[in-house]
Amino acid sequence: MDDAKFKIKVEQVNKALKIPKELISELEGTSKTMVNRMKKEAVDCPVLKQKVSFIQCFLCSNFLRRVRGIVYCRGESIGDDEQIG
């Protein structure tokens, strides 16, 4: 069964979007090369209704998976305590 409400294309951006250091610290154990690549990717978040860094998307509770440049998102509202970024 597919829980995804949205399928969002990952876009390459020229300049990395701002990402809070707390989020990057959550990626500890991930290779620096992978993190640097993820910093230069963005998605149009259907929940927050704005363009966000893929790292913010990846750490969101709505993130299900990423397959071939497509993010599968639950699309549920994010409470203030869950708000990231």
N, CA, C and O of each residue as an XYZ file, in Angstrom:
340
protein
N       0.845     -1.187      0.000
C       0.000      0.000      0.000
C       0.881      1.237      0.000
O       1.857      1.306      0.746
N       0.542      2.213     -0.831
C       1.332      3.427     -0.962
C       0.725      4.530     -0.104
O      -0.384      4.992     -0.372
N       1.463      4.958      0.945
C       0.991      6.013      1.843
C       1.257      7.402      1.294
O       0.808      8.386      1.882
N       1.970      7.510      0.189
C       2.380      8.808     -0.332
C       1.188      9.579     -0.898
O       0.443      9.078     -1.739
N       1.031     10.808     -0.415
C      -0.001     11.691     -0.929
C       0.586     12.559     -2.045
O      -0.119     12.952     -2.975
N       1.891     12.853     -1.937
C       2.562     13.690     -2.928
C       3.811     13.008     -3.446
O       4.482     12.276     -2.718
N       4.116     13.250     -4.698
C       5.379     12.838     -5.304
C       6.023     14.118     -5.809
O       5.468     14.806     -6.666
N       7.201     14.436     -5.274
C       7.848     15.710     -5.530
C       9.197     15.481     -6.191
O       9.982     14.646     -5.741
N       9.466     16.221     -7.256
C      10.739     16.102     -7.969
C      11.821     16.863     -7.213
O      11.602     17.993     -6.777
N      12.985     16.245     -7.060
C      14.139     16.890     -6.436
C      14.833     17.736     -7.498
O      15.105     17.260     -8.600
N      15.119     18.996     -7.161
C      15.760     19.919     -8.094
C      17.187     20.212     -7.643
O      17.478     20.250     -6.447
N      18.058     20.417     -8.604
C      19.424     20.860     -8.315
C      19.403     22.384     -8.236
O      18.787     23.039     -9.077
N      20.075     22.954     -7.226
C      20.181     24.408     -7.112
C      21.652     24.798     -7.182
O      22.526     24.041     -6.761
N      21.914     25.982     -7.715
C      23.296     26.441     -7.855
C      23.929     26.772     -6.511
O      25.088     26.445     -6.258
N      23.150     27.427     -5.653
C      23.660     27.844     -4.357
C      22.867     27.114     -3.274
O      21.637     27.078     -3.312
N      23.575     26.538     -2.320
C      22.923     25.779     -1.255
C      21.977     26.674     -0.459
O      22.295     27.831     -0.187
N      20.816     26.138     -0.088
C      19.869     26.862      0.747
C      20.350     26.814      2.196
O      21.066     25.894      2.590
N      19.951     27.812      2.985
C      20.355     27.844      4.392
C      19.723     26.679      5.139
O      18.538     26.382      4.990
N      20.560     26.024      5.952
C      20.102     24.875      6.718
C      20.588     25.065      8.151
O      21.781     25.281      8.365
N      19.688     24.989      9.146
C      20.136     25.121     10.537
C      21.151     24.030     10.907
O      21.040     22.888     10.461
N      22.132     24.398     11.721
C      23.185     23.457     12.104
C      22.630     22.246     12.848
O      23.214     21.164     12.794
N      21.498     22.423     13.545
C      20.899     21.288     14.266
C      20.512     20.179     13.296
O      20.659     18.996     13.601
N      20.015     20.571     12.123
C      19.609     19.569     11.139
C      20.818     18.823     10.588
O      20.773     17.606     10.408
N      21.896     19.551     10.320
C      23.092     18.918      9.780
C      23.695     17.971     10.815
O      24.230     16.920     10.462
N      23.607     18.347     12.105
C      24.148     17.466     13.149
C      23.359     16.157     13.238
O      23.892     15.145     13.694
N      22.095     16.169     12.808
C      21.291     14.938     12.799
C      21.752     13.960     11.726
O      21.402     12.781     11.764
N      22.543     14.451     10.763
C      23.046     13.596      9.690
C      24.415     13.009     10.027
O      25.107     12.493      9.149
N      24.803     13.089     11.299
C      26.100     12.564     11.720
C      26.202     11.085     11.337
O      25.272     10.306     11.550
N      27.326     10.728     10.781
C      27.513      9.359     10.316
C      27.321      9.232      8.817
O      27.704      8.227      8.218
N      26.725     10.256      8.209
C      26.556     10.281      6.758
C      27.814     10.898      6.155
O      28.382     11.827      6.730
N      28.247     10.401      5.022
C      29.481     10.906      4.414
C      29.359     12.382      4.056
O      28.287     12.850      3.674
N      30.454     13.105      4.181
C      30.474     14.543      3.866
C      30.107     14.789      2.409
O      29.433     15.770      2.095
N      30.546     13.907      1.522
C      30.226     14.041      0.104
C      28.717     13.986     -0.104
O      28.163     14.783     -0.860
N      28.061     13.058      0.557
C      26.608     12.909      0.449
C      25.903     14.143      1.008
O      24.964     14.650      0.396
N      26.351     14.628      2.165
C      25.738     15.805      2.779
C      25.912     17.025      1.877
O      24.972     17.799      1.693
N      27.115     17.202      1.311
C      27.355     18.335      0.416
C      26.473     18.270     -0.821
O      26.003     19.303     -1.300
N      26.245     17.089     -1.338
C      25.362     16.931     -2.502
C      23.920     17.246     -2.108
O      23.199     17.908     -2.855
N      23.505     16.774     -0.942
C      22.139     17.017     -0.469
C      21.887     18.501     -0.206
O      20.759     18.968     -0.361
N      22.924     19.253      0.191
C      22.780     20.689      0.437
C      22.432     21.440     -0.838
O      21.805     22.497     -0.783
N      22.831     20.907     -1.979
C      22.588     21.575     -3.256
C      21.348     21.036     -3.961
O      21.190     21.204     -5.170
N      20.474     20.391     -3.200
C      19.210     19.892     -3.739
C      18.063     20.530     -2.968
O      18.188     20.826     -1.779
N      16.946     20.739     -3.656
C      15.782     21.359     -3.036
C      14.512     20.722     -3.574
O      14.507     20.103     -4.638
N      13.430     20.890     -2.810
C      12.111     20.413     -3.226
C      11.088     21.497     -2.925
O      11.280     22.304     -2.015
N       9.995     21.515     -3.691
C       8.875     22.406     -3.401
C       7.956     21.672     -2.431
O       7.166     20.818     -2.835
N       8.065     22.014     -1.149
C       7.324     21.300     -0.110
C       5.836     21.618     -0.196
O       5.458     22.786     -0.101
N       4.978     20.604     -0.376
C       3.533     20.847     -0.457
C       2.918     21.143      0.913
O       1.826     21.706      0.987
N       3.601     20.774      1.990
C       3.083     21.013      3.334
C       3.410     22.436      3.779
O       2.529     23.158      4.246
N       4.676     22.841      3.636
C       5.084     24.187      4.037
C       4.816     25.220      2.949
O       4.891     26.422      3.201
N       4.507     24.761      1.751
C       4.215     25.607      0.587
C       5.360     26.577      0.278
O       5.148     27.765      0.033
N       6.574     26.033      0.299
C       7.762     26.812     -0.070
C       8.873     25.861     -0.472
O       8.810     24.660     -0.210
N       9.891     26.416     -1.111
C      11.042     25.610     -1.506
C      11.926     25.413     -0.280
O      12.286     26.374      0.400
N      12.272     24.151     -0.003
C      13.117     23.838      1.144
C      14.269     22.951      0.687
O      14.201     22.304     -0.359
N      15.311     22.935      1.479
C      16.458     22.080      1.216
C      16.028     20.620      1.303
O      15.138     20.276      2.080
N      16.660     19.764      0.508
C      16.335     18.344      0.584
C      16.641     17.792      1.968
O      15.957     16.877      2.426
N      17.654     18.325      2.646
C      17.984     17.844      3.992
C      16.801     18.065      4.925
O      16.465     17.181      5.714
N      16.164     19.233      4.847
C      14.992     19.510      5.672
C      13.865     18.539      5.332
O      13.177     18.046      6.226
N      13.680     18.269      4.059
C      12.666     17.323      3.605
C      12.975     15.915      4.119
O      12.089     15.218      4.613
N      14.230     15.510      3.999
C      14.666     14.173      4.394
C      14.418     13.911      5.878
O      14.067     12.796      6.265
N      14.601     14.934      6.702
C      14.441     14.775      8.141
C      13.009     15.003      8.623
O      12.728     14.859      9.813
N      12.114     15.354      7.720
C      10.710     15.602      8.062
C       9.986     14.284      8.364
O      10.312     13.238      7.803
N       9.003     14.358      9.260
C       8.226     13.161      9.611
C       7.369     12.668      8.443
O       6.941     11.514      8.448
N       7.113     13.507      7.450
C       6.318     13.122      6.279
C       7.123     12.389      5.216
O       6.543     11.774      4.321
N       8.452     12.445      5.298
C       9.305     11.812      4.292
C       9.141     10.299      4.357
O       9.293      9.694      5.418
N       8.831      9.698      3.217
C       8.712      8.240      3.152
C       9.942      7.623      2.503
O      10.585      6.746      3.080
N      10.270      8.096      1.275
C      11.416      7.551      0.542
C      11.745      8.469     -0.621
O      10.968      9.352     -0.987
N      12.920      8.235     -1.191
C      13.340      8.941     -2.403
C      13.783      7.890     -3.394
O      14.665      7.082     -3.104
N      13.169      7.901     -4.567
C      13.497      6.941     -5.606
C      13.672      7.694     -6.920
O      12.757      8.376     -7.382
N      14.857      7.565     -7.516
C      15.157      8.164     -8.816
C      14.774      9.633     -8.911
O      14.150     10.053     -9.885
N      15.148     10.417     -7.901
C      14.907     11.857     -7.931
C      13.499     12.282     -7.583
O      13.144     13.446     -7.764
N      12.691     11.366     -7.087
C      11.326     11.676     -6.677
C      11.187     11.371     -5.181
O      11.519     10.280     -4.718
N      10.683     12.374     -4.435
C      10.442     12.192     -3.006
C       8.973     11.828     -2.819
O       8.089     12.468     -3.389
N       8.723     10.814     -2.029
C       7.367     10.399     -1.689
C       7.048     10.955     -0.305
O       7.749     10.670      0.667
N       5.969     11.762     -0.227
C       5.633     12.508      0.987
C       4.233     12.133      1.464
O       3.317     11.968      0.658
N       4.076     12.000      2.780
C       2.755     11.698      3.348
C       1.797     12.871      3.178
O       0.599     12.671      2.979
N       2.322     14.102      3.257
C       1.495     15.292      3.067
C       0.652     15.671      4.262
O      -0.287     16.454      4.123
N       0.960     15.137      5.441
C       0.204     15.477      6.639
C       0.718     16.795      7.204
O       1.876     17.159      7.003
N      -0.165     17.515      7.921
C       0.271     18.799      8.481
C       1.327     18.540      9.556
O       1.334     17.502     10.217
N       2.206     19.511      9.704
C       3.293     19.404     10.669
C       2.959     20.316     11.840
O       2.765     21.518     11.657
N       2.893     19.757     13.028
C       2.615     20.561     14.219
C       3.795     21.462     14.545
O       4.900     21.249     14.045
N       3.565     22.478     15.392
C       4.629     23.419     15.754
C       5.801     22.708     16.431
O       6.952     23.111     16.261
N       5.515     21.651     17.199
C       6.595     20.923     17.864
C       7.399     20.075     16.880
O       8.544     19.722     17.163
N       6.821     19.751     15.745
C       7.515     18.962     14.736
C       8.158     19.828     13.660
O       8.970     19.344     12.872
N       7.793     21.112     13.628
C       8.285     22.027     12.592
C       9.813     21.975     12.532
O      10.487     22.099     13.555
N      10.340     21.794     11.344
C      11.785     21.771     11.175
C      12.218     22.921     10.305
O      11.495     23.345      9.404
N      13.399     23.421     10.581
C      13.922     24.513      9.765
C      13.414     25.786     10.158
O      13.767     26.803      9.560
